[in-house]
Amino acid sequence: MSHTAFRSGAERSYPLPHAGPDAQFTESLVNSVAAVLVAYGYPRLDASADRAALESALTAFLYNPLESHT
């Protein structure tokens, strides 16, 4: 098994159910994740399109899409 493979039978914590606005998901969270990326040597997110893409990626990782609850 490679180091990137998921363990068989391991329970996932993410994505979370998404029932509406989440007070934890703030601009500060997006800024903090961006700062971690920069600290690891990735380029700064200067363009608003880059910030929007990061926010979308975080949303996709954190939450189940609304369509899956129908």
MDAnalysis code that builds the backbone (N, CA, C; Angstrom):
import MDAnalysis as mda
import numpy as np

u = mda.Universe.empty(210, n_residues=70, atom_resindex=np.repeat(np.arange(70), 3), trajectory=True)
u.add_TopologyAttr("name", ["N", "CA", "C"] * 70)
u.add_TopologyAttr("resid", np.arange(1, 71))
u.add_TopologyAttr("resname", ["MET", "SER", "HIS", "THR", "ALA", "PHE", "ARG", "SER", "GLY", "ALA", "GLU", "ARG", "SER", "TYR", "PRO", "LEU", "PRO", "HIS", "ALA", "GLY", "PRO", "ASP", "ALA", "GLN", "PHE", "THR", "GLU", "SER", "LEU", "VAL", "ASN", "SER", "VAL", "ALA", "ALA", "VAL", "LEU", "VAL", "ALA", "TYR", "GLY", "TYR", "PRO", "ARG", "LEU", "ASP", "ALA", "SER", "ALA", "ASP", "ARG", "ALA", "ALA", "LEU", "GLU", "SER", "ALA", "LEU", "THR", "ALA", "PHE", "LEU", "TYR", "ASN", "PRO", "LEU", "GLU", "SER", "HIS", "THR"])
u.atoms.positions = np.array([
    [0.855, -1.186, 0.000],
    [0.000, 0.000, 0.000],
    [0.893, 1.238, 0.000],
    [0.601, 2.207, -0.846],
    [1.409, 3.423, -0.896],
    [1.084, 4.321, 0.286],
    [1.975, 5.285, 0.537],
    [1.764, 6.207, 1.651],
    [0.580, 7.128, 1.430],
    [0.067, 7.224, 0.206],
    [-1.071, 8.094, -0.067],
    [-2.392, 7.346, -0.057],
    [-2.359, 6.031, 0.030],
    [-3.590, 5.250, 0.012],
    [-4.327, 5.401, 1.348],
    [-5.641, 5.332, 1.295],
    [-6.448, 5.387, 2.507],
    [-6.440, 4.023, 3.173],
    [-6.452, 4.023, 4.479],
    [-6.536, 2.760, 5.200],
    [-7.923, 2.165, 4.995],
    [-7.961, 0.912, 4.750],
    [-9.221, 0.216, 4.550],
    [-10.056, 0.301, 5.816],
    [-11.313, 0.701, 5.680],
    [-12.218, 0.756, 6.810],
    [-12.066, 1.968, 7.703],
    [-11.152, 2.869, 7.393],
    [-10.963, 4.056, 8.229],
    [-12.145, 5.001, 8.053],
    [-12.664, 5.483, 9.164],
    [-13.770, 6.439, 9.129],
    [-13.227, 7.824, 8.793],
    [-13.899, 8.508, 7.909],
    [-13.496, 9.870, 7.549],
    [-14.221, 10.873, 8.425],
    [-13.558, 11.979, 8.699],
    [-14.172, 13.074, 9.444],
    [-14.755, 14.124, 8.515],
    [-14.274, 14.154, 7.273],
    [-14.707, 15.142, 6.293],
    [-15.184, 14.421, 5.055],
    [-16.110, 14.969, 4.333],
    [-16.771, 16.260, 4.491],
    [-17.833, 16.230, 5.582],
    [-18.102, 17.406, 6.109],
    [-19.115, 17.599, 7.139],
    [-20.477, 17.814, 6.492],
    [-21.549, 17.513, 7.228],
    [-22.872, 17.893, 6.712],
    [-22.939, 19.417, 6.583],
    [-23.585, 19.891, 5.566],
    [-23.678, 21.339, 5.351],
    [-25.144, 21.744, 5.414],
    [-25.509, 22.339, 6.541],
    [-26.902, 22.711, 6.746],
    [-27.138, 24.209, 6.589],
    [-26.132, 24.946, 6.233],
    [-26.301, 26.387, 6.087],
    [-25.032, 27.115, 6.454],
    [-25.131, 28.410, 6.711],
    [-23.948, 29.205, 7.025],
    [-23.187, 28.633, 8.228],
    [-21.869, 28.701, 8.172],
    [-21.011, 28.195, 9.229],
    [-20.169, 29.353, 9.745],
    [-20.363, 29.707, 11.010],
    [-19.644, 30.841, 11.604],
    [-18.139, 30.603, 11.652],
    [-17.703, 29.345, 11.574],
    [-16.274, 29.041, 11.611],
    [-15.593, 29.318, 10.271],
    [-16.375, 29.287, 9.177],
    [-15.805, 29.494, 7.849],
    [-15.814, 30.985, 7.556],
    [-14.676, 31.613, 7.820],
    [-14.568, 33.067, 7.705],
    [-13.441, 33.434, 6.751],
    [-13.359, 34.704, 6.443],
    [-12.241, 35.228, 5.650],
    [-10.930, 34.982, 6.381],
    [-10.984, 35.037, 7.710],
    [-9.789, 34.772, 8.507],
    [-9.296, 33.340, 8.314],
    [-10.202, 32.370, 8.212],
    [-9.808, 30.984, 7.959],
    [-9.110, 30.875, 6.616],
    [-9.689, 31.482, 5.590],
    [-9.090, 31.453, 4.250],
    [-7.713, 32.116, 4.297],
    [-7.597, 33.249, 4.988],
    [-6.304, 33.932, 5.117],
    [-5.288, 33.064, 5.850],
    [-5.722, 32.354, 6.881],
    [-4.821, 31.485, 7.637],
    [-4.305, 30.334, 6.778],
    [-5.186, 29.723, 5.997],
    [-4.764, 28.641, 5.109],
    [-3.802, 29.186, 4.056],
    [-4.105, 30.358, 3.525],
    [-3.212, 30.983, 2.542],
    [-1.833, 31.238, 3.161],
    [-1.802, 31.687, 4.408],
    [-0.527, 31.949, 5.087],
    [0.273, 30.657, 5.285],
    [-0.410, 29.566, 5.583],
    [0.277, 28.279, 5.729],
    [0.884, 27.862, 4.392],
    [0.144, 28.039, 3.315],
    [0.672, 27.701, 1.991],
    [1.934, 28.508, 1.693],
    [1.897, 29.795, 1.981],
    [3.064, 30.654, 1.753],
    [4.239, 30.191, 2.620],
    [3.963, 29.829, 3.879],
    [5.024, 29.366, 4.771],
    [5.689, 28.093, 4.249],
    [4.948, 27.303, 3.467],
    [5.510, 26.088, 2.870],
    [6.122, 26.340, 1.501],
    [6.216, 27.605, 1.114],
    [6.915, 27.953, -0.110],
    [6.039, 28.154, -1.333],
    [4.731, 28.071, -1.166],
    [3.834, 28.327, -2.298],
    [3.686, 29.834, -2.498],
    [3.325, 30.262, -3.704],
    [3.184, 31.703, -3.958],
    [2.045, 32.322, -3.146],
    [2.205, 33.625, -2.882],
    [1.127, 34.376, -2.210],
    [-0.119, 34.401, -3.076],
    [-1.262, 34.481, -2.430],
    [-2.533, 34.583, -3.140],
    [-2.891, 36.056, -3.265],
    [-2.306, 36.737, -4.253],
    [-2.549, 38.162, -4.417],
    [-3.798, 38.453, -5.229],
    [-4.120, 37.598, -6.182],
    [-5.282, 37.833, -7.047],
    [-6.563, 37.386, -6.351],
    [-7.619, 38.174, -6.529],
    [-8.901, 37.805, -5.912],
    [-9.420, 36.480, -6.470],
    [-9.084, 36.175, -7.713],
    [-9.510, 34.893, -8.293],
    [-8.829, 33.723, -7.575],
    [-7.580, 33.910, -7.141],
    [-6.891, 32.860, -6.390],
    [-7.542, 32.653, -5.027],
    [-7.892, 33.729, -4.364],
    [-8.576, 33.625, -3.062],
    [-9.927, 32.941, -3.216],
    [-10.660, 33.289, -4.257],
    [-11.963, 32.661, -4.505],
    [-11.791, 31.168, -4.772],
    [-10.745, 30.802, -5.519],
    [-10.486, 29.385, -5.798],
    [-10.118, 28.641, -4.521],
    [-9.322, 29.253, -3.640],
    [-8.979, 28.623, -2.376],
    [-10.221, 28.440, -1.514],
    [-11.071, 29.449, -1.460],
    [-12.308, 29.347, -0.692],
    [-13.197, 28.223, -1.237],
    [-13.283, 28.112, -2.540],
    [-14.072, 27.034, -3.153],
    [-13.484, 25.664, -2.824],
    [-12.167, 25.555, -2.868],
    [-11.513, 24.280, -2.553],
    [-11.742, 23.897, -1.097],
    [-11.645, 24.861, -0.194],
    [-11.898, 24.579, 1.220],
    [-13.347, 24.164, 1.437],
    [-14.261, 24.853, 0.789],
    [-15.677, 24.508, 0.907],
    [-15.922, 23.086, 0.416],
    [-15.321, 22.732, -0.719],
    [-15.497, 21.392, -1.276],
    [-14.925, 20.332, -0.343],
    [-13.793, 20.611, 0.313],
    [-13.199, 19.655, 1.235],
    [-14.021, 19.533, 2.517],
    [-14.482, 20.672, 3.061],
    [-15.129, 20.679, 4.365],
    [-16.565, 20.167, 4.373],
    [-17.313, 20.459, 3.323],
    [-18.763, 20.232, 3.378],
    [-19.266, 19.313, 2.276],
    [-20.267, 18.505, 2.633],
    [-21.000, 17.744, 1.625],
    [-21.759, 18.733, 0.756],
    [-21.824, 18.482, -0.539],
    [-22.636, 19.376, -1.372],
    [-24.110, 19.267, -1.009],
    [-24.810, 20.361, -1.156],
    [-26.241, 20.390, -0.809],
    [-27.036, 19.367, -1.609],
    [-26.618, 19.081, -2.848],
    [-27.344, 18.153, -3.714],
    [-27.385, 16.744, -3.123],
    [-26.408, 16.374, -2.317],
    [-26.371, 15.019, -1.785],
    [-27.381, 14.805, -0.662],
    [-28.032, 15.865, -0.197],
    [-29.003, 15.763, 0.882],
    [-30.428, 15.697, 0.390],
    [-30.647, 15.572, -0.915],
    [-32.003, 15.543, -1.447],
    [-32.482, 14.137, -1.610],
])
